[in-house]
Amino acid sequence: MRLQPDENAVLKSLAEQGSMIVDRAVGWCAVNSGSRNLEGLEATRQILKTAFAVLPTEPQDVPLAASIEIAADGRETEQAHPPAIAVIVRPEAPVQVVLTGHYDTVFPAESRFQTVVTRPDGALNGPGIADMKGGISVILSALQAVESHPDAGKLGYRLLLSPDEEIGSLSSAPILAEFGRLGHVGLTYEPAMADGSLAGARKGSGNFHIRVTGRNAHAGRDFALGRNAITAAARIAGTLDALNGQRDAVTLNVARIDGGAPLNMVPDIAVVRFNVRYPDAAAAGWLQSNIALAMAAGEGDGLGVSLHGGLTRPAKPFNAAQSALFGKVRDVGALLGQTIAWNPSGGVCEGNNLFAAGLPNIDTLGVRGGDIHSDNEFAWPDSFVERAQLSALILMKLASGDIDARGIHALMETR
């Protein structure tokens, strides 16, 4: 694999856009788009639709259904979501790539973390600068630059920007699956590690809520008539926690118990909330069986126990297709003087969804950064051009056939 003159011209054009790629992302970060901030998400969506209108096909709205959440008082509530953004270019082309990103962040509208600043060491510190408005800026620059390449007509792509990734992609999951089935390879723009390393194998993940209902009563006069939902929830939580260490690479994190009552009342409602991580389908089955058994620890006369949520992102093992794709990306990086390495991760993202749909993918092609999901989130400014060039060259090599997208996809049969 060698760099060609036409490719060099595209890479040079990206090098000249460095400050613009950064500044654009910084501007996007100034608009809060926490996953439940509908006003901020809608404002961000309109900004992105305008920005991506420079591509050959107009951005489309993809309506998303509301997702169901369990409130602290045990009631089911609906969480509305604005539409996702889709850009579909040349769906008839011989090579089809799926690109995904998300425009929501973990920072709510009331967060004190609202703007990007430059740290003394030169890193950018701000909400979403790495995860993943910086990555979205990289996507746009790479796609726009590749359109000038002579082989662009051989490359088709479907881009999806979703508003609910940080809360599990519950509403965008069907669209991710649909897009995944229509591509040969996928590129997703979660941030890379600070040193540029990629995430290789990923565990699967699930979010669960166990609702416990009891019977309230006066804690003094009628204590025996009460059925304590909090103590039942505590028994369930302890049983769930005891599953840790029983199966290799499986973890279960009891994160929160909602509910309760005044000190002189027996509480009649509680909600146990927990997350699971698992390496494969067999472990997923083991978890589901043992969660059902743990629920029995809270059952009894006058107590009701119900399960909500589930396994939201299947595991993403490092199979033959993934190995082949990562190897090609490493080769592309070498042409740019970038050392590309990868490591397994317990984190999850849209790449898990795409893999489950049969699409081999690289899911950490965003900017180099770290401390995501915290007020210390940062990204290195020089990585914006670096990663835009990496994506552009991957796309050009897919278009030219130097990366055999169809051959890599065929290896998914061995997964």
N, C-alpha and C positions, 0 to 999 in steps of 0.2 A: 504494500500500500504506500503510495507516494502522494505528495502534494502536487496538484496541477495548477497551471497559471490561472485558470478561471476561479479556482477555489481560493487562491491567494488574493485575488481581487476582492472577493467577498469578505475575506478575513480582514483585509486592510480597511475596508469600508466600516467594519465594526470597530476596529481600533480607533478610528476617528470619531466615534460616537460615545466614547467612554463617559464623559461628564453628563451627557444627555440621558444615558441609560440609568445612571445613578440618580440624577436630579428628578427624573420622572417617578422613580420608586419613592423617593423621599416625599414628593408631593402627594402621592397616593396614601402614604402612611399618615398624613395629616388629617385624613378623613377616617374617623373611627368606624370600624366595620366588625365589631364584636358579633359573634354568631347569633345573638338575640337582639341586636340593635337594628331593628328593621329599617329605620330611617337612614342610618349610616350605611347599611348594606345596599339600599336602593341608590343612595347617592354614589357609592363606589361603583355599582353596576353601570350606571349611566356614564360615569367617567371612563370605565373600561370599554364599554361599547363604542364610545367615540374614538378611543385610542386604537382599537383593533379594526376600525373601519378602513384603515389603510391597506388591509389585506384584500386579495382578489374577490372574496365573497363577503357580503354584509353579515355582521354578527346577528345571530338569531336568539330570541328568548326561548328558553325551555322551561315551561311551568313545572313547579315541584309541588307535590302534595304536602300537606301539613304532617308533621311527625307527632307522635303521642309521647307525652312525658307524664311522670307520676309526681304530683306536687307533694309538699311536706305533709299535708293532711291526708294523703292517700288518694286524692281525687285524680282522675285522668284529665289532662289538659292538652290542648292542641297548640303546638308551636308552628306558627306560619313561617314560610320561607319565601324570599323573592325568587324570581326565576334564575336558573343558571344561564350562562352565556355559551353559545355554541358557534363555532366558525367551521364550516365544512368546505374544503377546497379540493377540487378535482377528485371526486369520489370514484371516478372511472379509471384513474391512473393505475399502472401495474403494481406500484408499491404504495401501501397504505400505512400511515403512521397515526397513532393516537397520542395526543398530548393533553395532559390534564394539569390543573392547578386549582387553587381555591382562593377566594377573595375575602373570606371571613378570617378573623383573628380570635384569640382567646381573651382579648382585653375588652371588657364591657364599656358602655358609654360613660359610666361614672368613674372609670379608672383614672388615676392621676398620671398614667403613662400614655401621653397623647402625641408627642412630637419626636422627631429625630434630631439628635445632637451628635457632634463629633467628639469622641473621646480624645484625651491627650495622646494616646498611641495611634490615632488616626482612624480607628474603627468607628463605624456608624452605629449608634445606639438608639433604637426606637421600636415602636410597636408594629410588628409585621415586616420590618426591613429585611429580615432573613426568611421568616415564615409567614407569608411567602410573596409579599408584594415585590420584593427584589427579584424573586424567581419569575414572576409574571412579566416584569420588565425585560428580563432575559429572553423569555419566550417570544415576546413581540419583536424584539430586535433581531433575533435569529431567523424567525419566519420571514420578516420583511426583507432581510438581506438575501436569503436564499432565493427569493423570487427573481432576483437578477441573474441567477446562474443558468447556463444554457440547458441543463438537465432538469430544471424545475418542473417542466411539464410531465415528467415521468413519476413525480412524487405527489401523492394525494395525502391529505391529512384531515383529521377531525380533532378539533380543540374544544375542550370543555373546561369552563371556569365555574366552580360551584360555590355556593354560599354556606355550606353546612359541613365541611370536612372536619372542623375542629370539634364537632359534637357527634361524630361518627358516620357522616355521609348517609344518614338513614333515608333521606328523601332523594338524594342524587344517586344512590346505589343502583337503581334500575337503569339509569342513563349510562352510568359507568359500565355496567354489564353489557348494555346494547352496543356502546362504542367499542368495548373490548373485543366483542365477537366480530367486529368489522375490520380490524386492523391486523397487520403482520407483526409489528413491534410497537411498544409504548414508551413514551418519555414523560416523566412526571417531575415536578420542580420543587419538591421539598428541599430545604437547604442541605448542602453537603456539610461534612464536618469542617472544622476550622482549617484543617490541613488539606482539604479537598477530597478526602476519602468518601467513598460511596457506601450506602447500606446494601449489603448483599442479601442473605437469607433474612426473612422477617418472621417473627412469630405471628400467630393470629391473636385476635382480641375480641372481647365481648363485654358489654355493660349490662348489668342486671339490677333489678329493683324487686325486692320481696316485700309485699305489703302484708302487714299483720293487723288484724282487727280483733278487738276484745270487747269488753263491756265496762263502761265507766261506772264508778260507784264512789260514795264518800269513803275516804280512807280510814275514818274512825267508826262511824255508825254502821256502814254496810260493807266493810272491807271484804268479807267472805263472798259477797255477791259479785264483786268485780272480777274481771279477767284481764290481767295486766299484759298489754301488748308490748310494752318496753322490755319486760323481763323475757318474754317469748322471743322478741327480736334479738336480745342479747344471747340467748341460747343458740339461736340460728347463727349469729355472727361468730360465736366461738367454734361451732362445728365447721363452718366454712373455713375459718382461719386454720383449723387443724388439718385441712387438706394440703397445706403447703408442706413440701418435702416428701410427699407420698408418691409423686410421679416426677420423673426427671424433666426439667425445663418448664414445668407448669407452675405458675404463681397465681395466687388469688388475693387481691387487695380489698379488704373491707374498708371502704373510704368514709362512710358516713351512716349514722342512724338518725333519722328524723322522727319527730313525734313528741309525746310527753303530755303532761298536764300539770296543773297546780299541785303543790306538795301534798295537799289534803284530798287529792282525787286519784283514783286508780285510772291510769291512762288506757284509752281504748283504741289508739292508733299508733303505728310505728312503721317506718319504711327503712329497710336495710339496703344500702347501695354498695355495690362492689364491682370490680373489674377483674377479668381473667386474662391471662396470656398463656399461649400453648403452642407447641412446635408443629403439630400435624393433626390430621383428621382423627386418628385413633385417640389422641389426647383430648380432642374436643368431645368425643363421645364419652370418655371417662369423666370429664368435667360435668357434662350435662346429667349423667347418672348420679353423680355424687352431690350435685346441687339439689336434686330432687330428694335425696336422702337427708340432706341437711335441713331442708324445709320441715321435715317431720319432727325435728327437735322443738319446733315452735307450736306444734299442733296440740290440741287438747280440748277439753270441754269448754265450749263457748268461745274458742279462738278460731279465727279463719286465717289461712295463709295462701297467698297467690303470688305467682311469679310473672314479672313483666321484663321486657327487654330480651336480650339474647346475644348470640355470637354474631357480631356485626362485620368483622373482617377476617376471612379465612387466612390460614398460614400461607406464607410465600417461600417455599423451600428453594434452595439453590440447585435446580435441576440442570439437565444438559442444555436446554434452551437458554436458561439464564447464564450459564457458564460461557456459552458461545457468544452471547450478546455482550457480556461484560468484557470478554477478551477483545472483541472488536472495538469497544469504546476505549479500552486501554491502548490499543494500537493507534486510534485516532488522537488520543491525548498525547502520545509520544510524538506524533507529527507536529504538535503544537509546543512541544517542550514541557508538557504537563505530565507528571507522574500520577497515574490513576490507580488507586488501591481500593479495596473494599473489605468490609467487616460485617459479620452478622449483627442484627439489631433486634432488640425487644420491642421497638416502636413499631407503629403501624401507620398506614397512609392509603391513599387511593391506589397505589401500586398493588396492594393486597387484593383489592377488588378487581383490578384489571387481570391479574394473574389467575384469579378464580374463574374469570370468563375465558381463559385460554390464551391470554396475551402475554408473551414474555416482555419484560419492561425494566428500565432503569428508572428509579424513582427519587433520586437525590441529585438531580442535575441543576438545582438552584445555586444561589450564591454561597460562598464559603462564610460560615458564621457559627454562632453558638448561643448558649444560654437561652434558647427559645422557651416560650411560655413563662417568661419571667421579665421583670423590669430591667434586667441586664441583657436582654436580647441584643445581639450585635451582628454586623456583617462587615466584611472587608471590602472597601471600595474598589480595589483593583480586581476583585473577583468578578465584577459585573461583566466587563469585557471578556475576561478569561472564560467565563462559563457561556457567554453568548457565542464566542468563537467555537467552543467545544460543541455546542448544540448545532450550530450552523454546519460545521464540518461533518458531524454525524449524519445530518440530513442530506448533505451533498453526497456523501459516500453511499447512503441508502439509495439515492436517486440514480447514481452511476452504476450501482451493482457491486461496488467494492465491498459493501456490506450486504450479504445475501439475506434480505429480510424474509423471503419466503422459506429459505432453507432453515433459518433459525426458528421460524414459527413451526415448521414441520417437526422439530425436535420436541415440541410440547407434548407430542404423543407419548413420550417416555416419562412424563411427569408423574 
